[in-house]
Amino acid sequence: MHVIETERLRLRRFTDGDRETLARWNADPLHRRHLSGVQTREQSDEAFDRWQRHWEERGFGLLAVEWRETGELIGRSGPQFHRAWSDDPEVGWALDPAWWGRGIATEAGAASVAWAFGELDFARVVSITTEGNTESRNVMAKLGFRLHTIVPSEWGPLLVHALDR
């Protein structure tokens, strides 16, 4: 199981034991407000299965974000290919709303970018969001991402921000 540690966080592969927490987050309108909307348990499990297939096929993917002090699962981050942008891996993040506003997305995102440029040896990564997601756009700016292009999607226009090694 791949683990990245930061000052406050541990990033690791998801396990089947994480499905319940993911389903709770995915059913929460606040957590999903800038994503593709709330998900049923079946949709949440399908997303989890896609993440696992990505790992099996590519050797990397989304990571569970744990609070090191307690081991509590508090979010996700990591590079994986996004279906709206297949040119470069996307580094994204999503946190349990109870953990927002503490710099965790920036810390997890920075660790994910370092892994993508380091061990995974990518020359470029992107981070994708909607125009209204100013919180994620602020994290992207802190990490050095710059707007690259806007692409249409089933969720509306997506802003693709890029960062070169």
VENNOR-V290720 format. One record per residue. RES is the residue in one letter. OMEGA is omega in degrees with one decimal (* if undefined). D_CENTER is the distance of its C-alpha to the mean C-alpha in Angstrom with 1 decimal. Layout:
res=RES omega=OMEGA d_center=D_CENTER
res=RES omega=OMEGA d_center=D_CENTER
This chain:
res=M omega=-178.0 d_center=17.6
res=H omega=179.3 d_center=15.6
res=V omega=170.2 d_center=15.3
res=I omega=177.3 d_center=14.3
res=E omega=173.5 d_center=16.0
res=T omega=-179.7 d_center=16.1
res=E omega=-175.3 d_center=18.8
res=R omega=-168.7 d_center=17.3
res=L omega=169.1 d_center=14.4
res=R omega=177.6 d_center=14.2
res=L omega=-174.5 d_center=11.2
res=R omega=174.3 d_center=12.5
res=R omega=173.3 d_center=12.5
res=F omega=175.2 d_center=12.4
res=T omega=178.0 d_center=16.0
res=D omega=178.6 d_center=18.0
res=G omega=179.8 d_center=18.7
res=D omega=-174.2 d_center=15.2
res=R omega=-177.3 d_center=15.9
res=E omega=178.6 d_center=17.9
res=T omega=178.4 d_center=15.4
res=L omega=179.3 d_center=12.7
res=A omega=178.0 d_center=15.7
res=R omega=178.4 d_center=16.7
res=W omega=-174.5 d_center=13.5
res=N omega=175.8 d_center=13.4
res=A omega=-175.6 d_center=17.1
res=D omega=-179.1 d_center=16.7
res=P omega=178.8 d_center=17.4
res=L omega=178.5 d_center=16.3
res=H omega=-173.0 d_center=12.7
res=R omega=-170.9 d_center=12.6
res=R omega=178.3 d_center=14.7
res=H omega=177.8 d_center=12.5
res=L omega=-174.2 d_center=10.9
res=S omega=-179.5 d_center=13.6
res=G omega=-179.2 d_center=15.7
res=V omega=-178.9 d_center=16.4
res=Q omega=170.4 d_center=16.6
res=T omega=176.3 d_center=19.5
res=R omega=179.6 d_center=19.3
res=E omega=178.4 d_center=20.1
res=Q omega=178.4 d_center=17.2
res=S omega=178.1 d_center=14.8
res=D omega=176.7 d_center=16.4
res=E omega=177.2 d_center=16.3
res=A omega=177.8 d_center=12.5
res=F omega=179.8 d_center=12.6
res=D omega=175.9 d_center=15.3
res=R omega=179.0 d_center=13.6
res=W omega=-179.8 d_center=10.8
res=Q omega=176.8 d_center=13.9
res=R omega=178.1 d_center=15.8
res=H omega=177.4 d_center=13.4
res=W omega=-177.4 d_center=13.9
res=E omega=-177.1 d_center=17.6
res=E omega=-171.4 d_center=18.1
res=R omega=178.4 d_center=16.3
res=G omega=176.2 d_center=16.1
res=F omega=178.1 d_center=12.5
res=G omega=-178.6 d_center=9.1
res=L omega=179.8 d_center=6.2
res=L omega=171.8 d_center=7.7
res=A omega=177.8 d_center=9.1
res=V omega=177.9 d_center=9.6
res=E omega=171.2 d_center=13.3
res=W omega=-172.5 d_center=15.8
res=R omega=-174.9 d_center=18.2
res=E omega=-174.8 d_center=21.3
res=T omega=-174.6 d_center=21.0
res=G omega=-179.5 d_center=18.6
res=E omega=174.6 d_center=17.1
res=L omega=-174.7 d_center=13.7
res=I omega=-179.8 d_center=12.0
res=G omega=177.7 d_center=8.3
res=R omega=175.7 d_center=5.2
res=S omega=176.2 d_center=3.5
res=G omega=179.4 d_center=5.2
res=P omega=169.8 d_center=7.0
res=Q omega=179.7 d_center=8.2
res=F omega=-179.1 d_center=10.7
res=H omega=-176.5 d_center=10.3
res=R omega=177.9 d_center=13.6
res=A omega=-177.8 d_center=14.5
res=W omega=-174.9 d_center=14.4
res=S omega=-176.2 d_center=15.6
res=D omega=-174.8 d_center=17.0
res=D omega=176.3 d_center=14.3
res=P omega=177.6 d_center=10.9
res=E omega=170.0 d_center=8.0
res=V omega=-179.9 d_center=5.8
res=G omega=179.9 d_center=3.0
res=W omega=172.7 d_center=3.0
res=A omega=-176.6 d_center=5.5
res=L omega=168.7 d_center=8.7
res=D omega=-177.8 d_center=12.1
res=P omega=178.5 d_center=14.3
res=A omega=-176.8 d_center=16.8
res=W omega=179.6 d_center=14.8
res=W omega=172.7 d_center=14.2
res=G omega=-178.2 d_center=16.3
res=R omega=-178.6 d_center=16.5
res=G omega=-176.4 d_center=14.5
res=I omega=179.0 d_center=11.9
res=A omega=178.8 d_center=8.9
res=T omega=-179.8 d_center=11.1
res=E omega=179.3 d_center=12.1
res=A omega=178.3 d_center=8.8
res=G omega=178.4 d_center=7.8
res=A omega=178.2 d_center=11.4
res=A omega=179.6 d_center=11.5
res=S omega=176.6 d_center=8.8
res=V omega=179.5 d_center=10.9
res=A omega=177.9 d_center=14.0
res=W omega=-179.0 d_center=13.3
res=A omega=-179.5 d_center=12.7
res=F omega=-177.9 d_center=15.9
res=G omega=-175.5 d_center=17.7
res=E omega=-178.1 d_center=17.9
res=L omega=172.0 d_center=16.2
res=D omega=173.3 d_center=18.4
res=F omega=178.4 d_center=16.7
res=A omega=-179.0 d_center=18.6
res=R omega=169.6 d_center=16.1
res=V omega=176.0 d_center=12.4
res=V omega=171.5 d_center=11.2
res=S omega=-168.4 d_center=8.8
res=I omega=176.5 d_center=9.7
res=T omega=173.9 d_center=10.7
res=T omega=-179.7 d_center=14.0
res=E omega=-176.7 d_center=16.9
res=G omega=-177.3 d_center=17.2
res=N omega=-176.9 d_center=13.8
res=T omega=179.7 d_center=15.6
res=E omega=179.1 d_center=13.6
res=S omega=178.0 d_center=10.5
res=R omega=176.1 d_center=13.2
res=N omega=176.9 d_center=14.8
res=V omega=178.8 d_center=12.0
res=M omega=179.9 d_center=11.9
res=A omega=178.4 d_center=15.7
res=K omega=-178.5 d_center=15.8
res=L omega=176.7 d_center=13.9
res=G omega=177.4 d_center=16.4
res=F omega=176.1 d_center=14.6
res=R omega=179.7 d_center=17.3
res=L omega=-177.9 d_center=17.7
res=H omega=-179.2 d_center=18.5
res=T omega=174.7 d_center=19.3
res=I omega=-178.8 d_center=18.9
res=V omega=175.4 d_center=18.7
res=P omega=177.5 d_center=19.9
res=S omega=176.8 d_center=18.0
res=E omega=-179.4 d_center=18.8
res=W omega=-174.6 d_center=16.9
res=G omega=-178.1 d_center=19.0
res=P omega=176.7 d_center=18.5
res=L omega=177.8 d_center=15.1
res=L omega=-179.8 d_center=15.1
res=V omega=177.1 d_center=14.0
res=H omega=-176.5 d_center=13.9
res=A omega=175.5 d_center=14.8
res=L omega=178.4 d_center=15.4
res=D omega=-179.9 d_center=18.1
res=R omega=* d_center=18.9
